[in-house]
């Protein structure tokens, strides 16, 4: 099962998917530029998504474990389940 990715995390993941693999410092710079996040916020999201199995951070290089397509399909299935049981 695909881990849940919340809306603000999804915007972060869009940046990651476009640039991965990417050093966490470079990712923090992109998040500052595109999302107006502080470095601390970016690192917190990296940690949280890493704990949930959405991404991995090895030797300060961040890459996804869940593809954009998997995340979108999971969100669509969840929406259909909520709306149509």
C-alpha positions as MATLAB code, in Angstrom:
seq = 'XXXXXXXXXXXXXXXXXXXXXXXXXXXXXXXXXXXXXXXXXXXXXXXXXXXXXXXXXXXXXXXXXXXXXXXXXXXXXXXXXXXXX';
ca = [
       0.000    0.000    0.000;
       1.232    3.477   -0.887;
       1.885    5.728    2.117;
      -0.390    8.768    2.476;
       1.080   12.016    1.126;
      -0.676   15.152    2.345;
      -1.192   18.267    0.184;
       1.822   20.307    1.348;
       3.974   17.169    1.201;
       2.762   16.527   -2.341;
       3.986   19.970   -3.445;
       7.352   19.059   -1.893;
       7.317   15.694   -3.699;
       6.697   17.401   -7.048;
       9.996   19.212   -6.563;
      11.744   16.019   -5.478;
      10.411   13.975   -8.419;
      11.604   16.624  -10.851;
      15.148   16.832   -9.443;
      15.930   13.468   -7.828;
      18.338   12.244   -6.751;
      19.228   15.518   -5.075;
      21.353   16.593   -2.113;
      19.234   17.661    0.835;
      20.902   21.108    0.907;
      19.977   21.694   -2.743;
      16.443   20.454   -2.063;
      16.161   22.900    0.841;
      17.213   25.738   -1.484;
      14.583   24.750   -4.044;
      11.900   24.536   -1.348;
      12.901   27.984   -0.106;
      12.567   29.345   -3.637;
       9.386   27.532   -4.718;
       7.492   26.962   -1.463;
       9.008   29.698    0.723;
       9.941   27.076    3.306;
      12.756   27.429    5.812;
      15.562   24.906    5.778;
      14.211   23.477    9.044;
      10.771   22.895    7.534;
      12.280   21.088    4.552;
      14.392   18.835    6.765;
      11.366   18.080    8.954;
       9.351   17.021    5.890;
      12.264   14.905    4.618;
      12.427   13.163    7.999;
       8.647   12.644    8.207;
       8.357   11.275    4.659;
      11.391    9.073    5.237;
       9.767    7.550    8.328;
       6.607    6.821    6.322;
       8.531    5.195    3.463;
       7.843    7.863    0.835;
      11.510    8.749    0.322;
      14.984    7.825    1.432;
      17.806   10.087    2.558;
      21.156    8.322    2.294;
      24.367   10.296    2.824;
      22.378   13.530    2.387;
      21.080   12.442   -1.042;
      17.273   12.336   -1.193;
      15.340   10.137   -3.624;
      11.778    8.898   -3.745;
      10.528    5.420   -2.903;
       7.034    6.287   -4.183;
       6.623    7.488   -7.770;
       4.411   10.371   -8.800;
       2.111    7.917  -10.565;
       1.799    5.721   -7.467;
       0.973    8.739   -5.299;
      -1.646    9.998   -7.747;
      -3.262    6.570   -8.111;
      -3.399    6.129   -4.348;
      -5.038    9.551   -3.931;
      -7.563    8.756   -6.659;
      -8.441    5.404   -5.058;
      -8.869    7.073   -1.662;
     -11.131    9.731   -3.154;
     -13.281    7.149   -4.923;
     -13.564    5.089   -1.754;
     -14.706    8.139    0.225;
     -17.218    9.258   -2.406;
     -18.620    5.948   -3.604;
     -17.723    3.481   -0.838;
];
